[in-house]
């Protein structure tokens, strides 16, 4: 079993950050009502394998996934159809760098 764990100390999101996520999820949820796609807030994980074969797990601020059968617990093992990241000073470099590369 390959456990590549990294402990990250994160403070809670600012209310403005959470408001953007909640507003997005609420608006999109109505639009996806009759589709096979679902919109998720920031409690869903996506697991990717890097080009080097390393397992990485990311949690986007919001995502849309149309292949929900790839789910294992609260983790999807394929790429979402859409991801949204609300940038903040503390996460912008990671969100625009390593995390965006994993999504691509």
C-alpha positions in Angstrom: 0.0 0.0 0.0 1.5 3.3 -1.1 0.8 6.0 1.4 2.2 9.3 0.2 0.8 11.6 2.9 1.5 15.2 3.4 0.2 17.0 6.5 -0.9 20.6 5.8 -2.0 23.0 8.5 -4.7 25.1 7.0 -6.8 27.8 8.6 -10.5 28.0 8.0 -11.6 29.8 4.8 -12.7 33.4 5.1 -16.5 33.9 4.8 -16.1 35.6 1.5 -14.3 32.6 0.1 -17.1 30.3 1.3 -19.8 32.6 -0.1 -18.3 32.4 -3.6 -18.3 28.6 -3.4 -21.9 28.4 -2.0 -23.2 30.8 -4.6 -21.6 28.9 -7.5 -22.8 25.5 -6.3 -26.4 26.8 -5.8 -26.6 28.4 -9.2 -25.1 25.4 -11.1 -27.1 22.8 -9.2 -30.3 24.1 -10.6 -28.9 24.0 -14.1 -27.7 20.4 -13.7 -31.0 19.2 -12.2 -32.0 16.9 -15.2 -28.6 15.8 -16.2 -26.2 13.0 -15.2 -23.8 15.5 -13.8 -23.4 16.7 -10.2 -21.9 19.8 -8.7 -19.9 19.4 -5.5 -18.5 21.8 -3.0 -15.1 21.6 -1.4 -15.5 18.3 0.4 -14.9 16.0 -2.5 -11.4 14.6 -3.4 -9.9 13.7 -6.8 -7.0 11.3 -7.0 -4.6 11.5 -9.8 -1.4 9.7 -10.9 1.4 12.1 -11.9 3.6 11.4 -15.0 6.1 10.0 -12.5 3.5 7.5 -11.2 3.0 9.3 -7.9 -0.5 9.4 -6.4 -1.8 12.9 -5.6 -5.1 13.9 -4.1 -6.6 17.3 -4.5 -9.8 19.0 -3.2 -11.1 21.7 -5.5 -13.3 24.5 -4.1 -16.1 23.3 -6.4 -16.3 20.7 -9.1 -18.7 19.2 -11.7 -18.5 15.5 -12.3 -20.5 13.5 -14.7 -18.9 10.1 -14.1 -19.9 9.4 -10.5 -19.3 5.7 -10.8 -15.6 6.3 -10.5 -16.2 7.2 -6.8 -14.6 5.4 -3.9 -16.0 6.9 -0.7 -15.6 10.6 -1.0 -12.8 10.3 -3.6 -13.2 10.2 -7.3 -10.5 8.5 -9.3 -10.9 10.4 -12.5 -10.8 14.0 -13.6 -13.9 16.2 -13.0 -15.6 17.9 -16.0 -15.0 21.3 -14.4 -13.1 22.6 -11.4 -13.3 26.0 -9.6 -10.6 27.4 -7.3 -11.2 30.5 -5.3 -7.8 32.1 -5.1 -6.4 33.5 -1.9 -2.9 34.8 -1.1 -2.1 31.6 0.8 -3.2 29.2 -1.9 -2.8 31.0 -5.2 0.7 29.7 -6.0 -0.3 26.0 -5.4 -3.7 26.4 -7.1 -2.2 28.0 -10.3 0.8 25.7 -10.3 0.9 22.1 -9.1 -2.8 21.7 -8.6 -3.7 23.1 -12.1 -1.1 20.8 -13.7 -2.8 17.8 -12.0 -6.1 18.9 -13.3 -4.7 19.2 -16.9 
